[in-house]
């Protein structure tokens, strides 16, 4: 398959049901660059993520899962800003342009692109070790984007869904054990919380998606907002698969495993009564797990009130970690 046949095939599969999203005056795949129209009063959100074979997904992963997750991690960033996704660009490095592999990869992209109302606007392909880079674009009303820098002492810290399941799935996979179905789903098919992010506009004071681990990513909010926080570990949502673990292992997974792609946000305590409506808008559970405090420390409290120190705060992209 030639490079141009590869591009045509990707575009044909991914954009099969989203081609009509191209705005008047915009130009997608087919020219030297995309031309995108942005409505007056809107700001453009741009995010980019790279997934590398053996680092961000195991060797021999299903191509459908690789395509799905590559787009999901980018759309999760758009969700954390409260944005509406528009389109994405794909830079695909692949050792062998196998038609069957490519079709399943593109179908994984399309499986998420269609319900998220995004289309493939361009990109690049080259030969080499498997690596996928996606740049996603979204829009948000001018000055309304959710940032990491607005948390204030007294704000509630709220978590969507659960954390730790993807980490559990990875451990089970690495040990060649039976992978719990809920953990496998969390690891391979994370759900970008787009509806929740948009519902938080004008309400949340800060927001972040959890990619590297709850403790590490909450730490980014604390640093940007110049505040501290107290978390109650017994408030962390605990699905059945995690409840079977001892507390130390469970908490370490929930706090530091990462790859969760849930949203952690801060909310003025005066808006606590709006949490049920926000949960309904996002279509998932929301849990208060702590409060923002003065200072600059993150304190993690066990059930008995003593402080817990996790074995690691989160994923380090430049550690020796490999899948």
C-alpha positions in Angstrom: 0.0 0.0 0.0 1.4 3.4 -1.0 1.5 6.4 1.4 -1.4 8.1 -0.5 -3.5 4.9 -0.5 -2.9 4.7 3.2 -4.0 8.3 3.8 -7.1 7.8 1.6 -8.0 4.6 3.4 -7.7 6.3 6.9 -9.7 9.3 5.8 -12.4 7.1 4.3 -12.9 5.0 7.4 -12.5 7.7 10.1 -14.6 10.4 8.3 -17.3 8.1 7.0 -19.9 9.6 9.4 -18.3 12.9 10.4 -17.5 14.5 7.0 -20.5 16.8 7.2 -19.0 18.5 10.3 -16.6 20.6 8.1 -17.6 24.2 8.5 -18.2 26.5 5.5 -14.9 28.0 4.4 -12.9 25.2 6.0 -10.6 22.8 4.1 -9.7 19.4 5.5 -7.6 16.6 4.1 -6.2 17.1 0.6 -4.2 20.3 0.6 -0.9 21.2 2.1 -2.6 22.5 5.2 -6.0 22.5 6.8 -8.0 25.7 6.8 -10.3 25.9 9.8 -13.0 28.5 10.5 -13.5 29.6 14.1 -16.7 31.4 15.1 -16.5 34.9 16.5 -16.3 35.0 20.3 -14.7 31.5 20.4 -11.2 30.5 21.3 -9.3 27.5 19.9 -8.0 24.7 22.2 -5.1 22.7 20.9 -3.6 19.6 22.5 -1.2 16.9 21.4 -0.2 13.5 22.7 2.1 10.8 21.4 1.6 7.1 22.1 4.6 4.8 21.5 4.5 1.0 21.1 5.8 -0.7 24.3 5.7 2.5 26.3 2.1 3.7 26.2 0.5 0.4 25.1 1.7 -3.2 25.2 3.3 -4.8 22.2 0.7 -6.7 20.1 -2.1 -4.6 21.4 -5.2 -4.8 19.2 -5.1 -2.0 16.5 -8.7 -1.1 17.3 -7.8 -0.4 20.9 -4.7 1.6 19.9 -6.7 3.9 17.6 -9.5 4.4 20.1 -7.1 5.3 23.0 -4.9 7.5 20.9 -7.9 9.8 20.2 -9.4 9.4 23.7 -6.4 10.7 25.6 -6.5 13.9 23.4 -10.2 14.4 23.7 -9.8 14.0 27.5 -7.6 17.2 27.5 -10.3 19.1 25.6 -12.9 17.9 28.2 -10.7 19.1 31.0 -10.8 22.6 29.5 -14.6 22.5 29.1 -14.2 22.5 25.3 -16.2 21.2 22.4 -14.0 19.1 20.2 -13.9 20.0 16.5 -11.3 17.9 14.6 -7.9 16.2 14.9 -4.7 15.6 13.1 -2.9 12.2 12.9 0.8 11.6 12.6 1.2 7.9 12.1 4.6 6.1 12.1 4.1 2.5 11.2 6.6 -0.3 10.3 4.4 -2.1 7.8 1.2 -0.6 6.2 -0.7 -3.8 6.6 -4.3 -3.2 5.2 -6.0 -5.3 7.9 -4.1 -3.6 10.7 -4.8 -0.1 9.3 -8.5 -0.8 8.8 -8.9 -1.9 12.5 -6.8 1.0 13.7 -9.0 3.4 11.7 -12.2 1.8 13.0 -11.0 2.4 16.5 -10.5 6.0 15.8 -13.9 6.2 14.1 -15.6 4.4 17.0 -14.8 7.4 19.2 -14.7 10.2 16.6 -18.4 9.7 15.5 -20.1 10.1 18.9 -17.6 12.9 19.8 -18.5 14.7 16.6 -14.9 15.2 15.5 -13.3 14.6 12.1 -9.9 13.8 10.7 -8.6 17.1 9.3 -5.0 16.1 8.2 -1.7 14.7 9.4 1.3 12.7 8.2 2.4 9.2 7.7 5.9 7.7 7.7 7.7 4.4 8.1 9.3 3.4 11.3 8.6 1.9 14.8 5.0 2.2 15.7 4.1 5.6 17.1 0.9 7.6 17.0 0.7 11.4 17.5 -2.6 13.1 17.6 -3.3 16.8 17.8 -6.9 17.6 18.7 -8.6 20.9 18.3 -11.6 22.2 20.2 -13.4 25.5 20.8 -14.7 27.3 23.9 -16.4 30.6 24.5 -13.8 33.4 24.9 -12.4 33.6 28.4 -14.5 30.6 29.6 -11.9 27.8 29.4 -11.4 25.8 32.6 -7.8 26.3 33.8 -5.7 24.8 36.6 -5.1 28.1 38.3 -8.4 29.0 39.8 -8.7 26.8 42.9 -9.3 28.7 46.2 -9.1 27.6 49.9 -12.5 26.2 50.9 -13.3 24.8 47.4 -14.5 21.2 47.3 -12.3 18.7 45.4 -14.5 16.5 43.2 -13.6 13.4 41.2 -15.6 11.9 38.3 -15.9 8.1 38.0 -13.2 6.1 39.6 -9.4 5.9 39.5 -7.1 2.9 39.8 -8.9 0.4 37.5 -6.6 1.0 34.5 -3.6 0.6 36.7 -5.0 -2.7 38.0 -5.6 -3.9 34.5 -2.0 -3.1 33.5 -0.6 -5.0 36.5 -2.8 -8.0 35.7 -1.7 -7.9 32.1 2.0 -7.6 33.0 1.7 -10.6 35.3 -0.1 -12.6 32.6 -3.0 -13.0 35.0 -6.7 -12.9 34.2 -7.6 -9.3 33.6 -10.8 -8.1 35.4 -13.3 -7.0 32.7 -13.9 -3.6 34.3 -10.1 -3.0 34.5 -9.6 -4.0 30.9 -12.3 -1.6 29.8 -10.7 1.2 31.8 -7.3 0.5 30.4 -8.2 0.1 26.7 -11.4 2.2 26.3 -11.3 5.3 28.5 -14.2 7.6 28.1 -13.4 11.3 27.6 -15.7 13.3 29.9 -16.7 15.9 27.3 -20.3 16.4 28.5 -19.1 16.9 32.1 -16.4 19.3 31.1 -18.9 21.5 29.3 -21.3 21.4 32.2 -18.6 22.6 34.5 -18.1 25.9 32.6 -18.9 28.8 34.9 -19.0 26.6 37.9 -15.7 24.8 38.5 -12.8 27.0 39.6 -10.1 24.6 38.3 -10.0 21.3 36.4 -7.6 18.7 35.1 -7.9 15.3 33.5 -6.1 12.4 35.3 -3.5 10.9 33.0 -0.5 10.6 35.2 -2.2 9.8 38.5 -4.7 11.6 40.8 -2.1 12.8 43.3 0.3 14.1 40.6 -2.4 15.8 38.5 -4.1 17.3 41.5 -0.7 18.6 42.4 -0.6 20.5 39.1 -3.8 22.3 40.2 -2.3 23.1 43.6 0.9 24.5 42.0 -0.9 26.6 39.4 -3.4 27.9 42.0 -0.8 28.3 44.8 -2.9 26.4 47.3 -2.8 23.1 49.3 -5.3 20.3 49.7 -6.5 17.6 52.1 -7.9 14.3 50.6 -9.8 11.7 52.6 -8.7 8.3 51.2 -11.9 6.6 52.5 -13.9 8.9 50.2 -12.2 7.6 47.0 -14.7 5.6 45.0 -13.9 1.9 45.2 -15.4 -0.4 42.5 -15.6 -4.1 43.2 -12.3 -5.0 41.4 -10.3 -2.7 43.7 -12.2 -3.7 46.9 -10.4 -7.1 46.7 -7.0 -5.5 47.2 -5.4 -4.5 50.6 -5.7 -0.8 51.4 -2.1 0.0 50.7 -2.2 -1.4 47.2 -5.6 0.0 46.5 -4.7 3.5 47.5 -1.5 3.5 45.6 -3.3 2.5 42.5 -6.1 5.1 43.0 -3.5 7.8 43.7 -0.6 7.1 41.4 -1.3 4.5 38.6 -2.7 7.0 36.1 -4.2 6.3 32.7 -7.7 7.0 34.2 -8.8 10.0 32.1 -11.4 11.1 34.7 -11.8 14.7 35.6 -10.7 16.2 38.9 -12.1 19.6 39.5 -12.6 22.2 42.3 -15.9 23.7 43.1 -17.0 26.4 45.5 -18.6 24.9 48.5 -21.7 27.1 47.9 -22.3 25.1 44.7 -22.3 21.6 46.4 -26.1 21.3 45.9 -25.5 21.4 42.1 -23.4 18.2 42.1 -26.4 15.9 41.3 -27.3 18.0 38.3 -23.7 18.0 37.1 -23.5 14.3 37.6 -26.6 13.9 35.5 -25.3 16.2 32.8 -22.0 14.2 32.7 -23.8 10.8 32.8 -21.6 9.5 35.6 -20.9 9.6 39.4 -19.2 12.5 41.1 -17.6 12.2 44.5 -16.3 14.9 46.9 -12.8 13.6 47.9 -11.4 16.6 49.8 -11.0 20.3 50.1 -8.6 23.0 49.0 -6.6 24.5 51.9 -4.1 27.3 52.5 -0.5 26.5 52.0 1.1 24.4 49.3 0.9 20.8 50.6 -1.2 17.8 49.6 -2.2 15.8 52.7 -3.6 12.4 52.2 -5.6 11.1 55.3 -6.3 7.5 56.2 -9.6 6.6 57.8 -8.1 7.0 61.3 -6.8 10.5 60.4 -3.1 9.6 60.0 -1.3 10.8 57.0 -0.6 8.3 54.1 2.5 8.6 51.9 2.0 6.8 48.5 4.8 4.8 47.0 4.7 7.1 43.9 2.8 10.2 43.1 2.2 9.3 39.4 3.6 8.3 36.1 7.0 9.6 35.0 7.4 9.7 31.2 11.2 9.6 31.5 11.5 6.7 34.0 12.5 3.3 33.0 8.8 2.2 32.8 8.0 0.0 29.9 5.0 -2.1 29.1 
